[in-house]
Amino acid sequence: MFKYFTILLGFLILNCTSSSEKKNVKNTSTNKVNLLKKESISKLKFNDIILDNSAKKLTQEWKSYALINEAILDLKNFKFSFFTKEKDIFNTTLIELKTTIPEALNSQPIKSRVLVLQNQLYRFQEELTIKKQLRKDDIVFIKDVFVALSNLNLQINKKLEKEAQQILKPQ
């Protein structure tokens, strides 16, 4: 009786171990297929708005904007170094983005677009630190960052365009 019980117990242990190993192999292969790739980022569709020449001149002095713009260009090339580096540098850059807006661009619509960009960058950075590797469904976070920068650029262009207009009022 003890002999049969031992054989049955051994059989159950072997059976349970092999099925859990199969599950782990299956999950690993599924995860590799589901990972985000560079091609996915290049296929994103959104209105990529760049700054006009006059806006570029004004933003040259805005160091934090230049840093973030460069980081987002790197993001388009599947480089996440700005988001995975030291958290202090990342946080300081985002705070400076908000506090060092050039006087010529310092308006409420631009401040709100900067705030949206800040939030999207924090959100993406948080996802990246939690997951370590992004999956295909995480591309929404990247797209949100691209759209937020694009909207900020559009707002800067609109402000400068509006200021350049000289509307004559009838007397």
Secondary structure, DSSP 8 states (H G I E B T S, - for coil): -HHHHHHHHHHHHHHHHHHHHHHHHHHHHHHHHHB--HHHHHT---------HHHHHHHTT-HHHHHHHHHHHHHHTT--HHHHS-HHHHHHHHHHHHH---GGG--HHHHHHHHHHHHHHHHHHHHHHHHSS-BGGGHHHHHHHHHHHHHHHHHHHHHHHHHH-------
